[in-house]
Amino acid sequence: MSKMLAEIREQPAALERTLAAERKPIEELRRALERDRPRLILLAARGTSDNAAQFGRYLLEITTGIPVSLAAPSVFTLYDAKFNFDGVLVIAISQSGESTDTNLVLHRAREQGARTIGITNEASSTLAKLAQHVFLVRAGSEESVAATKTYTGQLMMLYLIAHALGADIAMDQLARLPDLANAALSLEDEIAYRAARYRFMTHAVVIGRGLNYSNAFEFALKLMETCYVIAERFSSADLLHGPIAMVEQSFPAFLFAPSGVTWPGIREMIQKLADLKAESFVITDESNPEALPPAAQGISVPVMVEEIFTPIPYIIPAQLFAACLASEKRLNPDQPRTISKVTRTL
């Protein structure tokens, strides 16, 4: 068994630890932010952490009404641009806490008086030393190069930060997330069976929208780094603006399909792909039975999930799919070629 697969299975316990340990510090942050509410939030991250930041952008804008921007680290590291950080909350996200460019954004922001938050899995990291407020993803050691439990831990922390910013997200709701993760893990055998069908896949598209747009990026990244599949990621809207032309008969398309406001657009996309005779695979849950009509390819998380809380239980089947597909392809997902666990860029 790969370390990646073992670490995927650890996620419910990691989420529980993160929530339990960070509840008190997040309430302290909530009180501070009530006195000093930001006008803008800047998220800085790379790789899988940048996908978590993409989720954070949607979550924070939807639930708090505060504009959110994703930092382009090269603006700081290469162009040395000067910023006005007045009223800006800067949140840096890094599994290792050693991403050079992410840390430089945080350092510049702290120098210029911005309130700074660091989210990392490493308490002794550079990021943890730089940030004004540090929140730890309690995932334990993550040995596989492919990040899994740190990604969902980062999503949990972003829910907590939304709570601290006044979002209508209760701790009791977040306490259900480990159980939702467990429900998603129960699909492992079914996913392993279905992944075998894609043994010879070399290209694919991954589609999500809104709160699951980040999952489209993260699932595609897992397919690229562990299975060497060229996986393009799109919102259902963007795919129609040109890239749909590459989809033909039997072309693999993976879709995140929660119930809620994004479902009508995803439903139209599923029908469009069916008309093109593409090979669609849908990830959904019991609240949206329409997403998996008889004989459709895909899986349903065996619980009802409110759309806002779908990203964690939806990415776990995608992680399992990538790990199982790597096994089918006789690849080692723990040590993908040419990459390492910690990547330092400027």
Secondary structure, DSSP 8 states (H G I E B T S, - for coil): --HHHHHHHTHHHHHHHHHHHHHHHHHHHHHHHHHS--SEEEEE--HHHHHHHHHHHHHHHHHH---EEE--HHHHHTS------TTEEEEEEESSS--HHHHHHHHHHHHTT-EEEEEES-TTSHHHHH-SEEEE-------SSS--HHHHHHHHHHHHHHHHTT-S--HHHHTTHHHHHHHHHTTHHHHHHHHGGGTT--EEEEE--GGGHHHHHHHHHHHHHHH--EEEEE-HHHHHTTGGGG--TT-EEEEE--SSTTHHHHHHHHHHHHHTT-EEEEEEETT-GGGS-TT-SEEEESS---GGG-HHHHHHHHHHHHHHHHHHTT--TTS-TT--SS----
